Amino acid sequence: MSNFSDIAADPLYLTALASLGSSVPAKLTAAPSKGSIAVLPFVDMSGEVGHEHFTDGLTEDIITDLSNVPGFFVIARNSVFAYKGKPTDVRQIAHDLGVKYILEGSARRAGQRLRIDVQLIDASEGGNHIWAERFDRELADIFEVQDEVSRRIVEAITGRLTSGPVFEKYRTSNIEAYDLCVKSRGQWLVSKSANQSAQANLQKAISIDPNYAEAHYELAMTHLFSGLHYGDGSNDYLKNALDHANKAVALDPRDANAFSIQGFVLMYDHKWDEAGKAFAKSLKMNPNDADALASMADYKLRICKFQEALMHMYQAFRLNPRANAWYYWTMGEIQIELGQYEDAVKTLDQPEVRQSVARRVLAAALALSGRTEQAKVEATTFMAENPDWTITLWANSVAIVDLLSVKSVIQGYRLAGLPE
């Protein structure tokens, strides 16, 4: 990476990929492309409790808009938010994430007024500012400002003028509905109580704006997690999830996230062909979506195309080197089924994994690699937190085409001493 030759140490994404054990395709370790960018979390200048989520939502929406631009390479939300609240050296961050450009910004929300300051930096050219602007607008104009910021970034990087938003999607005109939806993003992954709170907020957002596609697909995930992971969903949790996922796609067929989540829900309904088509459509619309790539890998794992799943996970980690626990979980399961037990241990031996239910997969990997005593320690800790879990219950609920095809992980569970 000659553009950053005076910055020591391997970039973060190389470290992340190396932590997965196996050889990585060369194109994923190449120097940053012209259209590569990381959007750092905007700083909330409001000084009021409850406004920070709005500023985070602004950052997330700009990331989404840019990731839909053909030819761009955009680092995922999770990896840029790791820098939130920390001192920023944009050249170091660009080196770590393997990008050419960094976008920084701040937002101040006061009453019905909004002020946004943004600056685009070419980190490969010594940190030169190539564009900066301040937007003073009415709060109701937030979505127009998002569009304009994204459009101006594309113009600055490509040198081509654009007209209109760079990414066409439905945007609610109701700030209250938007606030409720932004507060709920990804909360189904956090905890049972966070999932319940998100479900209530999303139902309220939909009551305000029934055509809000994002609120529907986020609500779909809260229903799915209620039934699959938190045990507080009705018997209709899958039907409810499907209804809202399908509604989101119908409301906004331009939103790649809607198709990705539809695919995820369809997968748990064992509608394998339909799920595959939904994931493929999502990635065709937005090949920069790291979560969609990881979900596609999960889908390929479940239809027993393990090598294809592995390649999708490599791509996901390149876009999101500071990934969530479920990335490591999915990658570890793939490596187990490929017989790469040592690599699976390397992948799963992460703090993020030990703080999640994926700990049982680490136990399986350790057992299969011959470290039985370590495996039993992990299994015991897992069971203390999940006392009702059994291999049989898991086998009866797991979404997979052929349970016999994942015999390695089942063997690992047994060797680790997890209950039958």
Protein Blocks (a to p, Z undefined) as FASTA:
>chain_A
ZZlmmpgcjdfklmmmmmnopacdfklmgccdfkbccddddddfklpghjlmmmmmmmmm
mmmmmmmpghiacddfklmmmmgoiacdfklmmmmnopabdcddddddehjbccdddddd
dfknoopafbdcdddddfklmmmmmmmmmmmmmmmmnopacedjfbdcdddfbfklmmmm
mmmgoklmmpmmlmmmmmmmmmmmmmmmmmlmklmmmmmmmmmmmmmmnopacfklmmmm
mmmmmmmmmmmmmbmklmmmmmmmmmmnopaklmmmmmmmmmmmmmmlmklmmmmmmmmm
mnopaklmmmmmmmmmmmmmbccfklmmmmmmmmmmnopamlmmmmmmcfklmmpmklmm
mmmmmmmnopamlmmmmmmmmmmmmmmbcfklmmmmpccfblmlmmmmmmmmmmnopaZZ
